[in-house]
Each structure stands twice: as C-alpha cells, then as structure tokens.
Amino acid sequence: MSAPPGRARISASILDSDLANLGNSVRRLGAAGADRVHLDVMDGHFVPNLTFGPKTIAGIRRRTRLPLDAHLMISEPGRYIGEYLDAGCDSVTIHVEIEEPIEPTLRAIKAAGRAAGLAVKPGTPIEALEPYAPLLDIVMIMTVEPGFGGQSFMADVLRAKAEPARQLLRHKLVGGEVHVDGGVNRETAEIVGSMGVDILVVGSALFLRGRDMAREVRLIKALADEGFQYGQNEGVPPGPRDRMVLLAVLPKHLAQQLWREIHDGGLPAVMLRGDGQVNPDGVRDYDVLVPAEVEAIIHERHDATGARLLEEAGAWRASFPSSVPSDRG
C-alpha cells in the first residue's frame, strides 16, 4: 500500500542501510514510498566519520529514478562539486560552517540546474545563512550534531530556526524547501510537521529490524501532516505541496498567451487540453493549471489578463460562421 497524498515528503538517508547492497536498499526505499534518497557524504575531517563519494553516488543514480539529495559534510565542497554534479545529484547542500568561500559553490550548483542548499549545525545561528539567501533553494536545519546516525532529536533547535529558515526562502515563491535532518522518526514527526517543515530526512527509523519500511514511511508522513494540520493550517488537512489548480479555460491560442505571461513573471504554469467545449476551429479548449501554493499571487498578478482573454475568446468564437466543430486537437 502506498502512502496517501499529503504534504510531507521523506528524503530517506541510506547511512544506516546495508551499504554492501546499496542497489537493493534504494529499490526498497522507492517501493516503500520514500520521495528521495538522502546521501550523507562525510570526509572524516569536517565531521568525525567517513562514508562514500561521487563514484558510489553515480552507481546509485543508475539504480533509482528517485531524486538524489546530497548532503556534503566535507571541508572543501568547492574542490569536488563538479564530481558530485556529474554523479547525478538533483540537489546539493553544503555547510555554512566550512572555511572556504561558499558563494562560488552555490553558484556552481545553480548553474548546473540543480537545487542549492545550505545546512546549519545545531549550535550555529540561522543568521549565518543570510548573506547567501538569494542563492538558496534549500535550508537544512540539523537537529543532531552531524556525523553519525541514530542521535536524539533536538526539538528546541527546530523551534528556534524553522520560521527564520522559511523567511530566508521568501524569494522562492515556488520550490523553496526547509529540510530537517537528525532524529526524525515516528516519535518526532508530528513536531516536525507542526513547524511547517517541507522535507523530513529519515534514516535509522526506516531500517530498524522487525519494522515494515513502507508502513514506517506512511506513519511518519501521516504524523507530520497531522502536525502541520493543527500547527500551521488551522485544522485543515494539508494537500500535496505540488497540487495543481485550474486557473482558466481558454481556446488554445489564448491559453498560450496566459501561460506565457505567467512564465515570464517567474511562476510555473501548465497548459493541458481539457474536457471543455470544442471551438469553431475544431480544437477543444485548453486548461491553464498553476500550483496551489501560489494560486493567490497568480490571481493577483494575472486575473486582469485572464478576464481580457475570456472576452477575446467570446469575440473570437463569434467571428466564425456557424459550423459543426470536430475536435482535432
């Protein structure tokens, strides 16, 4: 049974999986309903542990279609960033505490078309990320000291940093994500969800002997969504963050104008042939869909255009001689 649609997303850390059989581990995670694979890369210097590097990640990439979230707990990410991008990472998060320039590495990640993130240790103030905010797609709040799995969750750290982290991403109308990494499991998922976290990094809880991985994924997501429902959403159950809503139904050439205007304004939209009326040119109306999370701002920016195009649609239809439409796509 797959997890029901909701807001919570799990990035599954493989640190506590069977590292001798990673291909099987990532396949199990996909089948269990995990949304991403979280890759904890450690160099034995920035943190007191050593894991794997880009060659291992490239091997994982060939065995799963899940997005790969790389968390580089290394001292010199700038030196190796090209290798991790080439390995197939969909997002790369580095630490704000490193002692080399941070901005060039973030820019390299974004130039490659991947999501760029900064992680912050429990003892580091969230304000340390502010100089880099415009470059960030991800803010990762560490609720344990990085380096080892299975540590206890620091709820006070999350309470202090969750909302400031969201504010750091306010430039990202769509796609900005707050991740929480460390001690996330069935006991802490509701607290994490109540803080409005987007991505839950879950590791050891998914690999406990005797527990069903798919059930654990469903349980953690459900508890996180319940926390969000009562902590952030006034008791209303949350829908998926990627839910799309209908903005307008228009003839194809006019739907293209609205779609293009929304895109030019920096927001996503999708244009699909709908099930509305067939127009005099024989082509059925198209639906313009937008993400629910930015529906309000899209209405604010583009309702005037939508109303004008609806009037144009009526005039355009009336300009055709009477005929029997056919729907030719």
C-alpha positions as CSV (number, residue, x, y, z in Angstrom):
1,M,0.0,0.0,0.0
2,S,1.4,3.4,-1.0
3,A,1.3,6.4,1.3
4,P,-1.7,8.6,0.7
5,P,-1.1,12.0,-0.9
6,G,-0.3,14.7,1.6
7,R,2.2,17.5,2.2
8,A,5.0,15.7,4.0
9,R,7.9,14.4,1.9
10,I,10.6,12.0,3.1
11,S,14.2,12.1,1.9
12,A,15.5,8.7,3.1
13,S,19.0,8.6,4.3
14,I,20.9,5.4,3.4
15,L,23.5,5.9,6.1
16,D,22.0,3.0,8.2
17,S,21.1,0.8,5.3
18,D,23.1,-2.2,4.1
19,L,26.0,-0.3,2.5
20,A,27.2,-3.6,1.0
21,N,24.0,-3.8,-1.1
22,L,23.0,-0.2,-1.8
23,G,21.2,-1.1,-5.0
24,N,18.7,-3.2,-3.1
25,S,18.4,-0.6,-0.4
26,V,17.4,2.2,-2.8
27,R,15.0,-0.1,-4.6
28,R,13.3,-0.9,-1.3
29,L,13.1,2.8,-0.4
30,G,11.4,3.5,-3.7
31,A,8.9,0.7,-3.2
32,A,8.2,1.8,0.3
33,G,7.1,5.3,-0.8
34,A,10.1,7.4,0.0
35,D,10.3,10.5,-2.1
36,R,14.0,11.0,-2.4
37,V,17.3,9.4,-1.4
38,H,19.4,11.4,1.0
39,L,23.2,11.0,0.6
40,D,25.3,11.8,3.7
41,V,28.8,12.4,2.3
42,M,31.4,12.7,5.1
43,D,35.2,13.2,4.7
44,G,36.4,12.3,8.2
45,H,37.6,15.9,8.6
46,F,34.6,18.2,8.7
47,V,32.8,15.5,10.7
48,P,34.4,12.6,12.6
49,N,33.1,9.9,10.2
50,L,33.8,8.7,6.6
51,T,31.2,7.4,4.2
52,F,31.2,7.5,0.4
53,G,31.9,9.8,-2.6
54,P,30.8,10.6,-6.1
55,K,31.6,7.2,-7.6
56,T,29.2,5.5,-5.2
57,I,26.5,8.1,-5.9
58,A,26.9,7.6,-9.7
59,G,26.3,3.9,-9.0
60,I,23.1,4.7,-7.0
61,R,22.0,7.0,-9.8
62,R,21.9,4.1,-12.2
63,R,19.6,2.1,-9.9
64,T,16.9,4.5,-9.0
65,R,14.7,7.2,-10.6
66,L,14.2,8.9,-7.2
67,P,15.8,12.3,-6.8
68,L,19.1,12.3,-5.1
69,D,19.7,14.8,-2.2
70,A,23.4,15.1,-1.5
71,H,24.4,16.5,1.9
72,L,28.1,17.3,1.7
73,M,29.6,17.2,5.2
74,I,33.0,17.9,3.9
75,S,35.6,20.6,4.3
76,E,36.2,21.5,0.7
77,P,33.0,21.1,-1.3
78,G,34.1,23.7,-3.9
79,R,37.0,21.5,-4.8
80,Y,34.8,18.5,-5.6
81,I,31.4,20.0,-6.6
82,G,31.8,19.2,-10.2
83,E,32.2,15.5,-9.4
84,Y,29.0,15.4,-7.4
85,L,27.0,17.2,-10.0
86,D,28.4,14.8,-12.7
87,A,27.4,11.9,-10.5
88,G,23.7,12.8,-10.9
89,C,22.8,14.6,-7.7
90,D,19.5,16.6,-8.1
91,S,20.3,18.8,-5.1
92,V,23.4,19.5,-3.2
93,T,23.6,21.0,0.3
94,I,26.8,22.2,1.8
95,H,27.5,23.5,5.3
96,V,27.7,27.2,6.2
97,E,30.4,26.3,8.8
98,I,33.1,25.4,6.2
99,E,36.2,27.6,6.0
100,E,36.3,28.2,2.2
101,P,34.2,30.7,0.1
102,I,30.6,29.5,0.0
103,E,29.0,31.6,-2.8
104,P,31.1,30.1,-5.7
105,T,29.9,26.6,-4.8
106,L,26.3,27.6,-4.6
107,R,26.5,29.3,-7.9
108,A,28.1,26.3,-9.5
109,I,25.2,24.1,-8.2
110,K,22.6,26.5,-9.6
111,A,24.5,26.9,-12.9
112,A,24.1,23.2,-13.4
113,G,20.4,23.4,-12.9
114,R,20.3,21.7,-9.5
115,A,18.9,22.9,-6.2
116,A,21.4,24.5,-3.9
117,G,21.2,24.3,-0.2
118,L,23.0,25.3,3.0
119,A,22.9,23.3,6.2
120,V,23.3,24.7,9.7
121,K,24.6,22.8,12.7
122,P,22.6,22.9,15.9
123,G,24.9,25.4,17.5
124,T,25.1,27.8,14.5
125,P,22.7,30.7,14.4
126,I,20.4,30.7,11.4
127,E,21.5,34.3,10.7
128,A,24.8,32.8,9.4
129,L,22.9,31.9,6.2
130,E,21.5,35.4,5.5
131,P,24.3,36.6,3.2
132,Y,23.6,33.6,0.8
133,A,19.8,33.7,1.0
134,P,19.2,34.8,-2.7
135,L,21.1,31.7,-3.9
136,L,19.3,29.2,-1.7
137,D,16.7,26.7,-2.7
138,I,17.1,24.6,0.4
139,V,17.8,25.4,4.1
140,M,18.7,22.3,6.1
141,I,18.3,22.5,9.8
142,M,20.4,20.0,11.7
143,T,18.7,18.7,14.8
144,V,21.6,16.5,15.8
145,E,25.3,17.0,15.5
146,P,26.3,15.9,12.0
147,G,28.5,12.8,11.6
148,F,26.6,9.8,12.9
149,G,23.1,8.4,12.6
150,G,20.7,7.4,15.4
151,Q,21.1,10.5,17.6
152,S,18.4,12.2,19.7
153,F,16.2,14.9,18.1
154,M,16.8,18.5,19.3
155,A,13.2,19.9,19.3
156,D,14.3,23.3,20.7
157,V,16.7,23.8,17.8
158,L,14.0,23.3,15.3
159,R,11.5,25.6,17.1
160,A,14.1,28.4,17.1
161,K,15.1,28.0,13.5
162,A,12.1,26.8,11.4
163,E,10.4,30.1,10.8
164,P,13.6,32.1,10.2
165,A,14.6,29.4,7.7
166,R,11.3,29.9,5.9
167,Q,11.9,33.6,5.8
168,L,15.3,33.0,4.2
169,L,13.5,31.4,1.3
170,R,10.8,34.0,0.9
171,H,12.3,34.9,-2.5
172,K,11.4,31.5,-3.7
173,L,7.6,31.7,-4.4
174,V,7.7,28.1,-5.6
175,G,10.2,25.4,-4.8
176,G,11.9,26.7,-1.7
177,E,12.3,23.9,0.9
178,V,13.1,23.7,4.6
179,H,14.7,20.3,5.4
180,V,15.2,18.8,8.9
181,D,17.9,16.3,9.4
182,G,18.5,14.4,12.5
183,G,16.4,12.2,14.8
184,V,13.3,12.3,12.6
185,N,11.1,9.2,13.3
186,R,7.5,8.3,14.3
187,E,8.1,9.9,17.7
188,T,9.2,13.3,16.4
189,A,7.4,13.5,13.0
190,E,4.3,15.4,14.4
191,I,6.6,18.1,16.0
192,V,8.5,18.4,12.7
193,G,5.3,18.8,10.7
194,S,3.8,21.3,13.1
195,M,6.8,23.6,12.3
196,G,5.9,23.7,8.7
197,V,9.0,21.7,7.5
198,D,8.8,20.6,3.9
199,I,11.3,17.7,3.7
200,L,11.9,15.2,6.5
201,V,15.2,13.4,6.4
202,V,14.6,10.0,7.9
203,G,17.4,7.5,8.3
204,S,17.7,4.8,11.0
205,A,13.9,4.7,11.6
206,L,13.4,3.1,8.2
207,F,16.0,0.3,8.7
208,L,15.0,-0.9,12.2
209,R,14.9,-4.7,12.3
210,G,11.4,-6.0,12.6
211,R,9.7,-2.9,11.2
212,D,8.0,-2.7,7.9
213,M,9.6,0.1,5.9
214,A,6.5,1.0,3.9
215,R,4.4,1.2,7.0
216,E,7.0,3.4,8.7
217,V,7.0,5.8,5.7
218,R,3.2,6.0,5.8
219,L,3.2,6.5,9.5
220,I,5.8,9.3,9.6
221,K,4.1,11.1,6.7
222,A,0.7,10.9,8.3
223,L,2.0,12.1,11.7
224,A,3.9,15.0,10.0
225,D,0.8,16.0,8.1
226,E,-1.3,15.9,11.3
227,G,1.2,18.2,13.0
228,F,1.0,20.6,10.0
229,Q,-2.8,20.4,10.1
230,Y,-3.0,21.7,13.7
231,G,0.2,23.6,13.9
232,Q,0.1,25.6,10.7
233,N,-3.2,25.0,8.8
234,E,-6.0,25.9,11.3
235,G,-7.2,22.3,11.5
236,V,-7.5,21.8,7.7
237,P,-5.8,18.6,6.4
238,P,-3.0,19.6,4.1
239,G,-2.9,18.6,0.4
240,P,0.2,17.8,-1.6
241,R,2.7,20.7,-2.0
242,D,2.7,20.0,-5.7
243,R,-1.1,20.1,-6.1
244,M,-2.2,22.0,-9.3
245,V,-5.4,24.0,-9.5
246,L,-7.4,25.2,-12.5
247,L,-6.8,28.9,-13.3
248,A,-8.6,29.4,-16.7
249,V,-10.2,27.5,-19.6
250,L,-9.5,29.2,-22.9
251,P,-9.1,28.4,-26.6
252,K,-5.6,27.1,-27.3
253,H,-4.0,30.3,-28.8
254,L,-5.4,32.4,-25.9
255,A,-4.4,29.9,-23.2
256,Q,-0.9,30.1,-24.7
257,Q,-0.8,33.9,-24.1
258,L,-1.8,33.5,-20.4
259,W,0.6,30.6,-19.9
260,R,3.4,32.6,-21.4
261,E,2.7,35.7,-19.2
262,I,2.7,33.6,-16.0
263,H,6.0,32.0,-17.0
264,D,7.6,35.4,-17.9
265,G,6.6,36.5,-14.4
266,G,8.8,33.8,-12.9
267,L,6.0,31.4,-11.9
268,P,5.2,27.9,-13.2
269,A,2.0,27.0,-15.1
270,V,0.9,24.0,-17.2
271,M,-1.3,24.1,-20.3
272,L,-3.2,20.9,-21.0
273,R,-6.0,20.0,-23.4
274,G,-9.1,19.8,-21.2
275,D,-12.6,18.4,-21.5
276,G,-14.4,21.7,-22.2
277,Q,-16.1,22.9,-25.3
278,V,-14.9,22.3,-28.9
279,N,-14.3,25.6,-30.6
280,P,-15.3,26.7,-34.1
281,D,-11.8,25.9,-35.3
282,G,-12.3,22.3,-34.3
283,V,-9.9,22.4,-31.3
284,R,-11.1,21.8,-27.7
285,D,-10.5,24.4,-25.0
286,Y,-7.2,24.2,-23.0
287,D,-6.9,24.3,-19.2
288,V,-4.3,26.5,-17.6
289,L,-3.1,25.0,-14.3
290,V,-1.0,26.5,-11.6
291,P,0.5,25.3,-8.3
292,A,-2.0,25.7,-5.4
293,E,0.7,27.1,-3.2
294,V,1.0,30.3,-5.4
295,E,-2.6,30.4,-6.6
296,A,-3.3,33.6,-4.7
297,I,-0.4,35.6,-6.1
298,I,-1.1,34.4,-9.6
299,H,-4.7,35.6,-9.3
300,E,-3.3,38.9,-8.1
301,R,-0.9,39.3,-11.0
302,H,-2.9,37.8,-13.8
303,D,-6.6,38.0,-13.2
304,A,-6.9,41.1,-15.4
305,T,-5.3,39.3,-18.3
306,G,-7.5,36.3,-17.7
307,A,-10.6,38.4,-17.9
308,R,-9.5,40.1,-21.0
309,L,-8.7,36.8,-22.7
310,L,-12.1,35.4,-21.8
311,E,-13.7,38.4,-23.6
312,E,-11.4,37.8,-26.6
313,A,-12.5,34.2,-26.6
314,G,-16.1,35.1,-26.9
315,A,-15.5,37.5,-29.7
316,W,-13.2,35.1,-31.5
317,R,-15.8,32.3,-31.4
318,A,-18.5,34.7,-32.6
319,S,-16.3,35.6,-35.6
320,F,-16.6,32.1,-37.1
321,P,-19.5,31.2,-39.4
322,S,-21.9,28.6,-37.9
323,S,-20.5,25.1,-38.3
324,V,-20.3,21.8,-36.5
325,P,-17.0,21.6,-34.6
326,S,-14.9,18.4,-34.6
327,D,-12.1,18.3,-32.0
328,R,-8.9,17.9,-33.9
329,G,-6.5,18.6,-31.1
